[in-house]
Amino acid sequence: MFEKLLFMGYLLIFLGLIPIIYRALMALDFSQLFQRNSQWQIKFLMGILSIVLAFLAAFAVLTTMEYIRSLF
């Protein structure tokens, strides 16, 4: 039962962080890394980075919650 709650929390954190991280990445200037007229490549990179960072953050929270649960 607790594992299902942890998984639901993981999904909520993961899906909730994707747009937040994407907005945060919009503040960075990636245009220096790419050639002109490569907007789709920059947006693709930002999308992949936001998914990866959201996954890592959600995984860290899930691991911490499992560790706390194992203490009790």
Backbone hydrogen bonds in HBPLUS format (Angstrom, degrees):
<---DONOR---> <-ACCEPTOR-->    atom                        ^
c    i                          cat <-CA-CA->   ^        H-A-AA   ^      H-
h    n   atom  resd res      DA  || num        DHA   H-A  angle D-A-AA Bond
n    s   type  num  typ     dist DA aas  dist angle  dist       angle   num
A0005-LEU N   A0001-MET O   3.23 MM   4  6.61 154.0  2.30 145.6 152.4     1
A0006-LEU N   A0002-PHE O   2.90 MM   4  6.18 153.4  1.97 146.8 154.3     2
A0007-PHE N   A0003-GLU O   2.92 MM   4  6.13 154.6  1.98 144.5 151.4     3
A0008-MET N   A0004-LYS O   2.92 MM   4  6.14 157.9  1.97 146.9 152.9     4
A0009-GLY N   A0005-LEU O   2.91 MM   4  6.08 156.2  1.97 144.8 151.7     5
A0010-TYR N   A0006-LEU O   2.82 MM   4  6.02 148.2  1.92 142.7 152.2     6
A0011-LEU N   A0007-PHE O   2.94 MM   4  6.22 159.3  1.98 149.8 154.1     7
A0012-LEU N   A0008-MET O   2.98 MM   4  6.22 159.6  2.02 147.8 153.4     8
A0013-ILE N   A0009-GLY O   2.93 MM   4  6.09 161.9  1.96 149.1 153.9     9
A0014-PHE N   A0010-TYR O   2.83 MM   4  5.94 166.1  1.85 152.4 157.1    10
A0015-LEU N   A0011-LEU O   2.86 MM   4  5.91 173.6  1.86 152.5 154.7    11
A0016-GLY N   A0012-LEU O   2.92 MM   4  5.78 144.1  2.05 135.9 146.3    12
A0017-LEU N   A0013-ILE O   2.94 MM   4  5.95 145.1  2.06 146.1 153.6    13
A0021-ILE N   A0017-LEU O   2.83 MM   4  5.89 169.6  1.84 161.9 163.7    14
A0022-TYR N   A0018-ILE O   2.97 MM   4  6.08 153.4  2.04 146.7 154.9    15
A0023-ARG N   A0019-PRO O   2.98 MM   4  6.14 157.1  2.04 142.3 147.5    16
A0024-ALA N   A0020-ILE O   3.03 MM   4  6.31 150.8  2.12 142.0 150.6    17
A0025-LEU N   A0021-ILE O   2.85 MM   4  6.10 149.6  1.94 147.9 155.9    18
A0026-MET N   A0022-TYR O   3.10 MM   4  6.36 130.3  2.36 138.6 151.2    19
A0026-MET N   A0023-ARG O   3.21 MM   3  5.14 134.7  2.43  92.4 104.7    20
A0027-ALA N   A0024-ALA O   3.23 MM   3  5.68 155.0  2.30 107.3 114.2    21
A0028-LEU N   A0025-LEU O   3.08 MM   3  5.42 152.5  2.15 107.6 115.6    22
A0033-LEU N   A0030-PHE O   3.02 MM   3  5.56 153.0  2.09 114.9 122.7    23
A0042-ILE N   A0038-SER O   3.23 MM   4  6.57 154.1  2.30 147.9 154.8    24
A0043-LYS N   A0039-GLN O   2.94 MM   4  6.20 164.3  1.97 155.0 159.1    25
A0044-PHE N   A0040-TRP O   2.91 MM   4  5.97 150.7  2.00 137.9 146.5    26
A0045-LEU N   A0041-GLN O   2.93 MM   4  6.09 159.7  1.97 144.6 149.9    27
A0046-MET N   A0042-ILE O   2.91 MM   4  6.15 159.7  1.95 149.3 155.0    28
A0047-GLY N   A0043-LYS O   2.91 MM   4  6.07 151.5  1.99 143.6 151.3    29
A0048-ILE N   A0044-PHE O   2.96 MM   4  6.22 164.6  1.99 154.2 157.5    30
A0049-LEU N   A0045-LEU O   2.89 MM   4  6.04 165.9  1.90 152.1 156.6    31
A0050-SER N   A0046-MET O   2.92 MM   4  5.98 154.0  1.99 142.0 149.1    32
A0051-ILE N   A0047-GLY O   3.07 MM   4  6.28 154.8  2.13 146.1 152.4    33
A0052-VAL N   A0048-ILE O   2.96 MM   4  6.19 163.6  1.99 153.5 158.1    34
A0053-LEU N   A0049-LEU O   2.90 MM   4  6.00 167.7  1.91 151.6 155.3    35
A0054-ALA N   A0050-SER O   2.97 MM   4  5.94 153.8  2.04 139.3 146.8    36
A0055-PHE N   A0051-ILE O   2.93 MM   4  6.07 153.0  2.01 143.7 151.3    37
A0056-LEU N   A0052-VAL O   2.97 MM   4  6.25 160.8  2.00 150.0 154.8    38
A0057-ALA N   A0053-LEU O   2.97 MM   4  6.14 159.5  2.01 146.5 151.9    39
A0058-ALA N   A0054-ALA O   2.93 MM   4  6.03 165.2  1.95 149.0 153.4    40
A0059-PHE N   A0055-PHE O   2.84 MM   4  5.95 155.8  1.90 148.3 155.8    41
A0060-ALA N   A0056-LEU O   2.94 MM   4  6.09 151.6  2.03 142.3 149.7    42
A0061-VAL N   A0057-ALA O   3.05 MM   4  6.34 156.9  2.10 148.0 153.7    43
A0062-LEU N   A0058-ALA O   2.92 MM   4  6.12 162.6  1.95 149.2 154.3    44
A0063-THR N   A0059-PHE O   2.88 MM   4  6.01 162.4  1.91 149.5 154.2    45
A0064-THR N   A0060-ALA O   3.00 MM   4  6.11 156.5  2.06 143.2 149.8    46
A0065-MET N   A0061-VAL O   2.92 MM   4  6.15 158.0  1.97 150.2 156.1    47
A0066-GLU N   A0062-LEU O   2.97 MM   4  6.21 156.7  2.03 149.6 155.8    48
A0067-TYR N   A0063-THR O   2.94 MM   4  6.12 150.3  2.02 143.7 152.2    49
A0068-ILE N   A0064-THR O   2.91 MM   4  6.15 157.3  1.96 149.3 155.3    50
A0069-ARG N   A0065-MET O   2.93 MM   4  6.12 154.2  2.00 143.3 150.8    51
A0070-SER N   A0066-GLU O   2.99 MM   4  6.20 146.5  2.11 140.8 149.2    52
A0071-LEU N   A0068-ILE O   3.16 MM   3  5.30 144.5  2.29  99.8 110.0    53
A0072-PHE N   A0069-ARG O   3.26 MM   3  5.65 144.7  2.40 106.2 114.7    54
